[in-house]
Amino acid sequence: LSATTAGSKAAALTPDICVIGAGPAGLALATAAAAFGVSVVLIERDRMGGTGLNAGGAALRALVAAGARAVAVRQAGRFGVVTGEPEIAYAQVHDHVQRVIAAGAPDASVERLGALGIVVLKGQAHFTSRSTVTVEGQAIKARRFAIATGAGPAPPALQGLDTISPLTPEALFALTKRPERLLVLDGGPYGTAMAQAMVRLGSAVTLVASDGLLPRHDAEAVAIIRRALLRDGVVLHEGAAVQRAEAIRGGVRLVLAGSEATGETTLQGSHLLCADQRKPDLAGLDLELGGIRFGDDGVEVNRHLRTANSRVFAIGDCVAGAGGGAHVATRQAGLVLRSALFRLPVRQDEETPSVVHSRPELAAVGLQEAQARAKAGKITVLRWPFSETDAARAEGETAGFVKILADRKGLILGVTIVGAHASELITPWGLALRRKLKVQDMAELVPPQPSFSEAWRQASASIYAPLAARPRLRRLIGFLRRFG
Ligand SMILES: Cc1cc2nc3c(=O)[nH]c(=O)nc-3n(C[C@H](O)[C@H](O)[C@H](O)COP(=O)(O)OP(=O)(O)OC[C@H]3O[C@@H](n4cnc5c(N)ncnc54)[C@H](O)[C@@H]3O)c2cc1C
C-alpha cells in the first residue's frame, strides 16, 4: 500500500483496515493495527484528533484546573497562607487551555501517523458500496472498515435557538475574553463542570438543568455536587422547562415556564453554552449504500461492535447508545482490533467508569442502586465519608463519600465515589468488577496512610461491622483471650 493523495484518480487502495474518523477511537484503532504490521488507511475530514483532542476531556480538565487554582488562592487563608482575591487574566486561562490542546496534537499528526505506516487521507468519506468507501474520488476497498466518526454538538430543539448560535464547548475554549454572564443549558457532566469552572474564574453563571442536575448519576452523590455549585455561586434552575430563547442586544435571553402563581422567569446572559447535547455524526456517510443500519442515535451494532454489514465495525461516539467518553471509544478500538486481527470474541465492558470533572469529582463504575436492587434483590450498601479520613481533613477536602453496592455475599455490583480525586480512586474498582471480586477482597488491600484511598478501604472494611456485634463472635473472642 502506498500513500496516495486524495483527489487523484488512482486505482483503489486495498488496505486491511480502513478507519473513518481520526478522533480517539479511530486513532487508537489505526495506530494499534499499524503496530501489528497491518496496512491501514485513516480518513479525516477536519482536524486530526477529533473532538477528543481538540475540545474534549483534556481541554475541559485544563479549564477546571484553572478554576480550581482560583479557589485554592481564595481558600488559602484556611491553611494560614494569607492571600488576596485572585486576579483572573482570562486571556491567559485561554492560553493554558489551548496549550494543553496543542500538546496532544503531535500524537495525531499526519507526519507521526505516516511514520507508523498509516496512509492518512483528508476529506469526507462515504460508502459507495458494501465493500467500498470513497474519499475525494479515491476508492478504498478494505478487508475491514471501522466507522469512528464521533458525535457533534446538537443544541436542543428550542424555539428561537437558531437565531442565537449558542457556544459549543470548543467555541468557549477558544474565547480570549471571559464571558461575563454565561447561561448554560443542560445539567449534564460537561455543562456542569464548565459552569462551575467559569463561575470560579469570575463569570456570573446560571445553569438551567431542565432534566435535573446530572440525572444519570447517583442522587446522593449529585447532592454533594449541587452543594458545591451553589457554594461557588452558580445560579441553578433545576427541572425548569425552557420555553424559548431570544437574541437581545449584547446577548441572549431564556424564558423559563413557571406556574400560574409565579409566571414566566426570564434569564439574561452575554453568552449561552450548550455543552452536553451531542448527536452521532453520520451525515454524508451514505451508510445505506454500505448496507449499514443506523438511527438518529447512531450506528446500530451487535455486541461484537459489528454493523449490519459484517465487514464494517463501528466504535466510539457514533455508535447507537454510546457517549461513554474517550476511554470507552479507545477501549472499543482495542476490542475491534482483537476481532479483526485475531478473530477473538468481543465482549463490551460494563466496567468502564463514568466521570464528572466537577470539583469535587464524581466517578462511578458498575451498577447504580436501583439497577443493583433489580439485579440482586437484597443488596448491601456500604458508605464512608471523606470527612472521616486524615488525608481529606488535612487537605481541606472533606466533602464526599465512597458508596459500594454489593450482593448478599459481598460480590461488588457498583461503586460511586464523589470527592477529591474520585477520577483516580475509581480505577481499582473497575478491576474489582471485572475480576468479580468481593468487598472483602478490597478490604484486604492496604493503601498508603494517610491517603484518600483510605475512604474506600474503610467503606470496604465496614462490611464486617455487623459481624462485630454478633454475641457468639464476641464470646469466641473473649474465650480466646484467656489463652493470652
Ligand atoms: C466538552 C467535552 C468534554 C469531554 N470530556 C471528556 C472527558 O473528560 N473524558 C472522556 O472520556 N470523554 C470526554 N468527552 C467525550 C470525548 O471527547 C468523546 O467521547 C470522544 O472524542 C469520542 O471519540 P470518537 O473518536 O468516537 O469521536 P470524535 O472525537 O468526535 O472524532 C470523530 C472524528 O471523525 C471525523 N469524521 C466525522 N465524519 C467523517 C467523515 N464522513 N469522513 C471523515 N472524517 C469524519 C470528525 O471530523 C472527527 O475528527 C468530552 C467531550 C466534550 C465535548
PDBQT file of the ligand as one rigid body, heavy atoms in Angstrom, charges set to zero:
ROOT
HETATM    1  C1  LIG A 501     -16.624  19.375  26.431  1.00  0.00    +0.000 C 
HETATM    2  C2  LIG A 501     -16.334  17.920  26.356  1.00  0.00    +0.000 A 
HETATM    3  C3  LIG A 501     -15.663  17.319  27.395  1.00  0.00    +0.000 A 
HETATM    4  C4  LIG A 501     -15.385  15.971  27.371  1.00  0.00    +0.000 A 
HETATM    5  N1  LIG A 501     -14.743  15.423  28.424  1.00  0.00    +0.000 NA
HETATM    6  C5  LIG A 501     -14.455  14.107  28.406  1.00  0.00    +0.000 A 
HETATM    7  C6  LIG A 501     -13.750  13.528  29.473  1.00  0.00    +0.000 A 
HETATM    8  O1  LIG A 501     -13.395  14.202  30.431  1.00  0.00    +0.000 OA
HETATM    9  N2  LIG A 501     -13.476  12.210  29.405  1.00  0.00    +0.000 N 
HETATM   10  C7  LIG A 501     -13.858  11.440  28.355  1.00  0.00    +0.000 A 
HETATM   11  O2  LIG A 501     -13.585  10.238  28.324  1.00  0.00    +0.000 OA
HETATM   12  N3  LIG A 501     -14.539  11.964  27.316  1.00  0.00    +0.000 NA
HETATM   13  C8  LIG A 501     -14.842  13.277  27.319  1.00  0.00    +0.000 A 
HETATM   14  N4  LIG A 501     -15.537  13.823  26.279  1.00  0.00    +0.000 N 
HETATM   15  C9  LIG A 501     -16.050  12.928  25.227  1.00  0.00    +0.000 C 
HETATM   16  C10 LIG A 501     -14.977  12.566  24.235  1.00  0.00    +0.000 C 
HETATM   17  O3  LIG A 501     -14.406  13.712  23.678  1.00  0.00    +0.000 OA
HETATM   18  C11 LIG A 501     -15.599  11.689  23.163  1.00  0.00    +0.000 C 
HETATM   19  O4  LIG A 501     -16.214  10.578  23.789  1.00  0.00    +0.000 OA
HETATM   20  C12 LIG A 501     -14.558  11.210  22.191  1.00  0.00    +0.000 C 
HETATM   21  O5  LIG A 501     -13.988  12.293  21.497  1.00  0.00    +0.000 OA
HETATM   22  C13 LIG A 501     -15.182  10.236  21.191  1.00  0.00    +0.000 C 
HETATM   23  O6  LIG A 501     -14.183   9.842  20.304  1.00  0.00    +0.000 OA
HETATM   24  P1  LIG A 501     -14.529   9.418  18.814  1.00  0.00    +0.000 P 
HETATM   25  O7  LIG A 501     -13.234   9.039  18.199  1.00  0.00    +0.000 OA
HETATM   26  O8  LIG A 501     -15.639   8.445  18.817  1.00  0.00    +0.000 OA
HETATM   27  O9  LIG A 501     -15.132  10.729  18.098  1.00  0.00    +0.000 OA
HETATM   28  P2  LIG A 501     -14.554  12.188  17.836  1.00  0.00    +0.000 P 
HETATM   29  O10 LIG A 501     -13.559  12.590  18.821  1.00  0.00    +0.000 OA
HETATM   30  O11 LIG A 501     -15.759  13.047  17.694  1.00  0.00    +0.000 OA
HETATM   31  O12 LIG A 501     -13.823  12.068  16.415  1.00  0.00    +0.000 OA
HETATM   32  C14 LIG A 501     -14.535  11.739  15.253  1.00  0.00    +0.000 C 
HETATM   33  C15 LIG A 501     -13.764  12.243  14.030  1.00  0.00    +0.000 C 
HETATM   34  O13 LIG A 501     -14.378  11.740  12.838  1.00  0.00    +0.000 OA
HETATM   35  C16 LIG A 501     -14.335  12.764  11.837  1.00  0.00    +0.000 C 
HETATM   36  N5  LIG A 501     -15.382  12.491  10.841  1.00  0.00    +0.000 N 
HETATM   37  C17 LIG A 501     -16.715  12.513  11.027  1.00  0.00    +0.000 A 
HETATM   38  N6  LIG A 501     -17.352  12.161   9.889  1.00  0.00    +0.000 NA
HETATM   39  C18 LIG A 501     -16.389  11.925   8.965  1.00  0.00    +0.000 A 
HETATM   40  C19 LIG A 501     -16.408  11.524   7.603  1.00  0.00    +0.000 A 
HETATM   41  N7  LIG A 501     -17.561  11.249   6.975  1.00  0.00    +0.000 N 
HETATM   42  N8  LIG A 501     -15.243  11.390   6.957  1.00  0.00    +0.000 NA
HETATM   43  C20 LIG A 501     -14.059  11.638   7.577  1.00  0.00    +0.000 A 
HETATM   44  N9  LIG A 501     -13.976  12.011   8.878  1.00  0.00    +0.000 NA
HETATM   45  C21 LIG A 501     -15.129  12.137   9.559  1.00  0.00    +0.000 A 
HETATM   46  C22 LIG A 501     -14.567  14.039  12.629  1.00  0.00    +0.000 C 
HETATM   47  O14 LIG A 501     -14.109  15.165  11.911  1.00  0.00    +0.000 OA
HETATM   48  C23 LIG A 501     -13.759  13.766  13.899  1.00  0.00    +0.000 C 
HETATM   49  O15 LIG A 501     -12.444  14.222  13.773  1.00  0.00    +0.000 OA
HETATM   50  C24 LIG A 501     -15.803  15.193  26.261  1.00  0.00    +0.000 A 
HETATM   51  C25 LIG A 501     -16.471  15.789  25.189  1.00  0.00    +0.000 A 
HETATM   52  C26 LIG A 501     -16.741  17.135  25.234  1.00  0.00    +0.000 A 
HETATM   53  C27 LIG A 501     -17.461  17.770  24.089  1.00  0.00    +0.000 C 
ENDROOT
TORSDOF 0
